[in-house]
Amino acid sequence: MKDRPTEKDFIRVFSRVFQLKNKPLLFGSEFDDCAVLKLASLSQNLLAESLTFSTDTVRESTDFPKGMTLWQKGWMSAAVNLSDLAAMGSKPVAFLFSAGLPRSFTLEDAEEFARGIQECVSFFGAEVIGGDTEYNEELSITGTVIGILENKNVIYRKNAKPGDFLCVTGHTGSAGVALSVLLNRIPESASDAFLKNLTEPFPRIYEGMMLAKSGAVNSMIDTSDGLASSVYELSALSGVFFEIDEQKLPLEPEALEIVSTRLKRKTEMNELNEDQTAQEARLILIHESLYTGGDYELLFTIPPEKLSVIEEVFRKINENAAAQLKTYSSAGKSGRYPCKFTVIGKAIAEKENVNIRQTTYEEQRLPLLKRGYNSFTKDI
């Protein structure tokens, strides 16, 4: 019987994958238990005034649907941490992780998993600088990401103002529909690119940095735990309330088609017409948008007079991203670009609630449910 790989065996594989190509700021990470970050060099070379930190844990039972490759699990493990930096407008510099590996894990498994982490981290301009491994009952990864930014560019969740437009990047609800497809709750086919909405989350690092530099954004958060949950966070910390217009939620055409196809098959005997089917599909997707996490878009507020500034920001983002993403083999082809932003609501001062304005059948304003992704629920 072949001996089970030891921790040092896994570390040697990880170290080979994570070789640092350029180290103007980082030292010691290949050979020592600690990596050294030279702050003087950091400030001089990158015009940084502050460090940002975030940590997050993902695990097999709650975050990785069946069918995901080890490369995708590695990518996601890094992406969930990077998304937190994006929401503050920070530039990633370094990533560390601690991995609990199943006893069935091989050195080949470790290499594929590590390559997913490496490609995600390096794509956004950072380096993997260290970590730890041990055996565990299930695959579990806790990552820590370090970022930098200028003090004047820091964006918090707490500064939304009454009258602000509420905006979101990309599409909403796509990850929720992709999850239902992978779990066979919606037994319809979907393109590989569409499924990557869930399996290869794409943190909006560039968008976050550009929004921060614009000086036009009052508050920002990512939507990893669901749009409704994120809106409530902005509301609670800023002391304002919001009204969302369901008709303005940016829904991906393929997501609507998947849900519509499923409805047509389920309701053939109910004789729903095309318009009714389209309306029902839209309502289902709106529900996914609001209450299912995994989209990893940015939700932010701006004064109405800054709208033209944000429009110019996104014009530049898409212009600069086009060339870079042409050479990327995976997440860059998952429909994230060109990236748009959509005004989906506004901040209001009235002490009433966080509302959603529904107009699919009749116009009404209803309280938005305070629900979102719960990482303590084994749902995968």
C-alpha positions in Angstrom: 0.0 0.0 0.0 1.3 3.4 -0.9 2.1 5.6 2.1 -0.2 8.5 2.7 1.5 11.9 1.8 2.8 13.8 4.8 2.3 17.5 5.6 5.8 18.2 4.3 5.0 16.4 1.0 2.0 18.7 0.5 4.1 21.7 1.5 6.7 20.8 -1.1 3.9 20.6 -3.8 2.4 23.9 -2.7 5.8 25.6 -2.6 6.5 24.5 -6.1 3.3 25.9 -7.4 3.5 29.2 -5.5 7.1 30.1 -6.5 7.3 33.9 -6.4 8.3 35.3 -9.7 8.9 38.9 -8.5 9.6 39.9 -4.9 10.1 43.6 -4.6 8.2 43.5 -1.3 8.2 39.9 0.0 11.0 37.9 1.5 11.4 34.6 3.3 8.2 33.0 2.1 9.9 30.1 0.3 12.0 28.8 3.2 10.8 30.2 6.5 7.6 29.8 8.5 7.0 33.6 8.3 7.0 35.9 5.2 8.4 39.4 5.5 6.6 42.3 4.1 8.9 45.4 3.7 6.6 48.3 4.6 9.1 51.0 3.5 9.4 49.5 0.1 5.6 49.0 0.0 4.9 52.7 0.7 7.6 53.9 -1.7 6.8 51.6 -4.7 3.1 51.4 -4.5 2.0 54.8 -2.9 0.3 52.9 -0.1 -0.7 54.5 3.2 -2.7 51.7 4.8 -2.8 47.9 4.9 -6.1 46.1 4.6 -6.8 42.5 5.9 -9.6 40.0 5.5 -10.0 36.3 6.3 -12.7 33.8 5.3 -13.3 30.1 5.4 -14.9 27.8 2.8 -15.6 24.1 3.2 -16.8 21.2 1.2 -20.2 20.7 2.9 -21.4 24.3 2.6 -19.5 26.0 -0.3 -18.5 23.5 -2.9 -21.3 21.9 -4.9 -20.8 18.5 -6.4 -19.2 18.7 -9.8 -16.7 21.4 -9.0 -13.1 20.6 -9.9 -10.2 20.9 -7.4 -8.9 23.8 -9.5 -12.3 25.6 -9.1 -12.3 24.9 -5.3 -8.8 26.5 -5.1 -9.9 29.5 -7.2 -13.0 30.0 -5.0 -10.9 29.7 -1.8 -8.9 32.8 -2.9 -11.7 34.7 -4.6 -14.0 34.9 -1.5 -11.2 36.7 0.4 -10.3 38.9 -2.5 -13.9 40.1 -2.8 -13.7 41.6 0.6 -10.8 43.8 -0.5 -12.7 44.8 -3.6 -15.5 46.1 -1.5 -13.1 48.5 0.2 -11.3 49.6 -3.0 -8.1 47.9 -1.9 -5.3 46.4 -4.1 -4.4 42.8 -3.1 -0.7 42.1 -2.3 -0.4 38.8 -0.5 -2.5 35.7 0.3 -2.0 33.0 3.0 -4.1 30.0 3.7 -4.6 27.1 6.1 -6.0 23.9 4.4 -7.6 21.0 6.0 -7.2 18.2 3.5 -9.2 14.9 3.3 -7.2 11.8 4.0 -7.9 10.7 0.4 -6.1 13.8 -1.0 -3.1 12.9 -3.2 -0.2 15.0 -4.2 -1.7 15.4 -7.7 -4.9 16.6 -6.0 -2.9 19.1 -4.0 -1.2 20.4 -7.2 -4.5 21.0 -9.0 -6.0 22.7 -6.0 -2.9 24.9 -5.5 -3.0 25.9 -9.2 -6.5 27.2 -8.8 -5.4 29.4 -5.8 -2.3 30.6 -7.6 -4.1 31.6 -10.8 -6.8 33.5 -8.9 -4.3 35.3 -6.7 -1.8 36.1 -9.4 -4.5 37.3 -11.8 -5.4 40.1 -9.4 -1.7 41.1 -8.9 -0.9 39.4 -5.6 1.3 36.5 -4.4 0.7 33.4 -2.3 3.2 33.8 0.5 2.6 30.9 2.9 0.2 28.7 4.7 -0.3 25.5 6.6 -1.9 22.0 6.0 -3.3 19.2 8.1 -5.7 16.3 7.5 -9.4 17.0 8.1 -12.7 15.2 7.7 -13.6 17.4 4.7 -11.8 19.9 2.5 -11.7 23.2 4.4 -9.7 26.3 3.6 -9.2 29.4 5.7 -7.6 32.2 3.7 -6.2 35.6 4.7 -5.5 38.3 2.2 -3.5 41.5 2.7 -4.1 44.6 0.6 -3.0 48.2 0.3 -4.6 51.5 -0.4 -4.3 55.2 0.0 -6.2 56.6 3.0 -8.2 59.0 0.8 -9.6 56.1 -1.2 -10.9 53.9 1.6 -14.6 53.1 1.2 -16.6 51.8 4.2 -20.1 50.4 4.4 -21.3 53.1 6.8 -21.5 56.3 4.8 -24.6 55.9 2.6 -26.6 59.2 2.5 -30.3 59.8 2.0 -30.9 60.5 -1.7 -28.0 58.3 -2.8 -28.5 56.0 -5.8 -28.1 52.3 -4.9 -26.0 50.6 -7.7 -24.8 47.1 -8.4 -22.2 45.7 -10.8 -22.8 42.9 -13.3 -25.9 40.6 -13.0 -27.8 39.4 -10.0 -29.2 36.0 -9.3 -27.0 34.0 -11.7 -25.1 32.2 -9.1 -28.3 31.0 -7.4 -29.7 29.6 -10.7 -26.3 28.0 -11.4 -26.5 26.3 -8.0 -29.9 25.0 -8.7 -28.7 23.5 -12.0 -25.7 21.8 -10.3 -27.9 20.4 -7.6 -30.5 19.3 -10.2 -33.2 21.4 -8.6 -33.6 22.8 -12.1 -32.7 19.9 -14.4 -32.0 22.1 -17.4 -28.7 22.4 -19.3 -26.6 25.5 -18.9 -23.4 26.7 -20.7 -20.1 26.2 -19.0 -19.6 29.9 -19.0 -22.9 30.4 -17.1 -22.1 27.8 -14.5 -18.8 29.7 -13.7 -21.0 32.4 -12.2 -21.0 30.0 -9.2 -18.0 27.8 -9.6 -15.5 30.5 -10.5 -16.5 33.7 -8.7 -14.8 36.7 -10.1 -14.0 39.3 -7.4 -14.5 42.9 -8.7 -11.0 44.0 -7.7 -10.5 46.4 -10.6 -13.9 47.9 -10.3 -13.5 48.4 -6.5 -10.1 50.1 -7.0 -11.4 52.4 -9.7 -14.6 53.3 -7.8 -12.5 54.1 -4.8 -10.2 56.4 -6.8 -13.2 58.2 -8.4 -14.1 59.8 -5.1 -17.8 59.4 -6.1 -18.8 56.4 -3.9 -20.2 56.9 -0.4 -20.5 53.3 0.7 -19.8 49.8 -0.7 -20.1 46.1 0.1 -20.0 42.9 -1.9 -23.1 40.7 -2.5 -21.5 37.3 -1.6 -24.2 36.7 1.0 -27.1 37.9 -1.1 -28.3 41.2 -2.3 -30.9 41.7 0.5 -28.4 40.8 3.2 -26.0 43.3 1.8 -28.6 46.1 1.5 -29.5 45.6 5.2 -25.8 45.8 6.1 -25.5 49.2 4.4 -28.8 50.3 6.0 -27.8 49.3 9.5 -24.3 50.8 9.4 -25.3 54.0 7.6 -28.6 54.7 9.5 -30.6 55.1 6.3 -33.2 52.9 4.6 -33.5 51.8 1.0 -36.1 51.2 -1.7 -35.2 48.8 -4.5 -37.1 48.6 -7.8 -37.5 45.0 -8.8 -37.8 45.9 -12.4 -34.3 47.4 -12.4 -32.5 44.3 -11.1 -30.0 43.3 -13.8 -30.9 39.7 -14.7 -28.8 37.6 -17.0 -30.6 36.4 -20.2 -29.4 32.8 -19.9 -30.6 32.7 -16.3 -34.0 33.8 -17.4 -34.0 31.2 -20.2 -33.1 28.4 -17.9 -35.8 29.3 -15.4 -38.4 29.8 -18.2 -37.7 26.4 -19.8 -38.2 24.7 -16.4 -41.5 26.6 -15.9 -42.8 25.6 -19.3 -42.2 22.0 -18.6 -43.8 22.1 -15.2 -46.8 24.1 -16.2 -47.9 22.6 -19.5 -51.1 21.4 -18.0 -51.8 24.8 -16.5 -51.8 26.5 -19.9 -49.7 29.5 -18.9 -49.2 31.8 -21.9 -45.8 33.2 -22.9 -46.2 36.4 -21.0 -47.3 34.7 -17.8 -44.4 32.3 -18.0 -41.9 35.2 -18.6 -43.4 37.0 -15.6 -43.1 34.0 -13.3 -39.6 33.3 -14.4 -38.6 36.9 -13.7 -40.1 36.7 -10.2 -38.2 33.5 -9.5 -34.9 35.0 -10.7 -35.6 38.2 -8.6 -35.9 35.9 -5.6 -32.6 34.3 -6.4 -31.1 37.8 -6.8 -32.2 39.0 -3.4 -31.8 36.0 -1.2 -29.1 33.6 -2.6 -25.5 34.5 -2.2 -22.6 33.8 -4.5 -22.8 36.6 -7.1 -19.7 38.5 -5.7 -20.8 41.7 -7.3 -20.3 45.2 -5.7 -23.2 47.0 -4.2 -22.5 50.7 -3.7 -24.1 54.1 -3.2 -23.4 57.4 -5.0 -24.9 60.9 -5.0 -27.1 61.4 -8.0 -24.9 64.2 -9.3 -21.9 61.7 -9.5 -23.7 59.4 -12.0 -21.7 60.6 -15.0 -18.5 60.1 -13.1 -19.3 56.4 -12.5 -20.4 56.0 -16.1 -16.9 57.2 -17.2 -15.3 54.9 -14.6 -16.9 51.8 -16.1 -16.1 52.9 -19.7 -12.4 52.9 -18.6 -12.7 49.6 -16.8 -14.1 47.8 -19.8 -11.6 49.4 -22.2 -8.6 48.4 -20.0 -10.0 44.9 -19.2 -10.6 43.8 -22.8 -6.9 43.2 -23.6 -6.0 41.5 -20.4 -8.9 39.1 -20.4 -8.3 37.9 -24.0 -5.3 35.8 -22.7 -7.0 34.3 -19.7 -8.3 30.8 -20.1 -11.0 30.5 -17.5 -12.8 33.0 -15.3 -12.2 35.8 -17.8 -14.5 34.0 -20.2 -17.4 33.6 -17.8 -19.4 36.6 -18.9 -18.0 39.2 -16.4 -17.0 41.6 -19.1 -17.9 44.0 -20.4 -18.9 44.9 -16.9 -21.9 47.2 -16.4 -23.4 48.8 -13.4 -27.1 49.4 -12.8 -29.0 51.8 -10.5 -31.4 49.5 -8.7 -32.8 51.8 -6.0 -32.2 54.7 -3.7 -31.4 55.5 -0.1 -34.4 57.1 1.8 -34.5 58.9 5.1 -38.0 57.8 6.2 -38.0 55.5 9.2 -40.0 52.8 7.6 -38.0 49.8 6.4 -35.9 48.5 3.6 -38.5 48.1 0.8 -38.8 46.5 -2.6 -41.1 48.1 -5.1 -42.9 45.4 -7.0 -44.7 46.0 -10.3 -44.9 42.6 -12.0 -48.6 42.2 -11.5 -49.6 45.3 -9.5 -47.6 48.1 -7.9 -46.8 47.7 -4.3 -44.1 48.4 -1.8 -43.2 45.5 0.5 -40.6 45.1 3.2 -37.5 43.3 1.9 -36.9 40.1 3.8 -33.8 40.0 6.0 -32.4 36.8 4.5 -29.2 35.7 2.9 -26.6 33.0 2.7 -26.0 31.1 6.0 -22.6 29.5 6.1 -23.7 27.4 9.1 -26.4 25.6 7.1 -25.2 22.5 5.2 -27.0 23.2 2.0 -24.6 21.9 -0.7 
